[in-house]
Amino acid sequence: IKNPNQYMVLKVCSLSEEGCKTLGSALKSNPSKLTELDLSHNNLQDSGFLHLCGFLESPDCKLQTLRIWWRVHTASCRF
């Protein structure tokens, strides 16, 4: 059984660009032991994903697995 403090599932929940912005900001300002994040089947756009980059690029980010499913055309960040 996975530790709920380390695993977050937000798949198939119609996560919007604004939702990504809020999620990225919350994760960055409240570092946690989150090691897995599942955002699959949300049809994230580049702009939504870029809002998560602040968290993903943070030295406090402990994420080891990020599950996403969408076509990326221009979005990139270093994590």
N, C-alpha and C positions, 0 to 999 in steps of 0.2 A: 504494500500500500504506500502510495506516495504521500509525502508530507504536504498538507494543504498550504503551508506557509512557503513552500518552494515551487509550487505548481499552480498555474492559473490558466483556466480554459475560457476563452471568449470566442469560440468558433460558432459560426452560423448565427450571429447575433446582430447583423446589419450594422457593424461598427462603421461610423461615418468619419469624415475628416476631422470634425470637431471632437468626436469621441477619441480618435487617435491623439489629438492635441492634448486633451484632458488626461488621457492615460499616460502619455509620455511625460507630461509635467508632474503628475502624481508620483510616478515611479522614480523620476529623477530627484524630486525634492524629498522623497521618503525612501532612501535606499533600503532594500530588504535582502533577504536570502533567496529571492526568487531565482530559480535556476532553469525553469522551463515555462515558456509562454506559448500558448496555442491560439493563434489568430486566424486559423484556416477558414476558408469559405466565407469570408467577409467582403470579397471584391474590393480590397483596399486599392486605392489609387496611389500614384507616386506621391502626391501631396500629403496623403494620410500617413504613408510610411515615413516620410521625411520628418514628421512630427515626433516619431519614435526614436529618431537618430540621436537626439540629445541624451536620452537615457542609455541607448546602446553604446554610445561613445564615451559615456561617463566611466571613470576609473572605479566607481562604486558598483557598477553593473556586474552582477554575478551570473548573468544569464549564460547558460551553456547550450540550450536548445530553443530555437525560435521556429515555430511552425507557421508558415504563411502559404497562401495559395492565391497568386494573382500574377498578371503579366507586368513585369517591370520594364519600362521603356527608358526612363532617364534617372530614376531614383538610385542613389547610392550613399552609403555612409560607411565609415570604417569602424568595425567592431570585431 
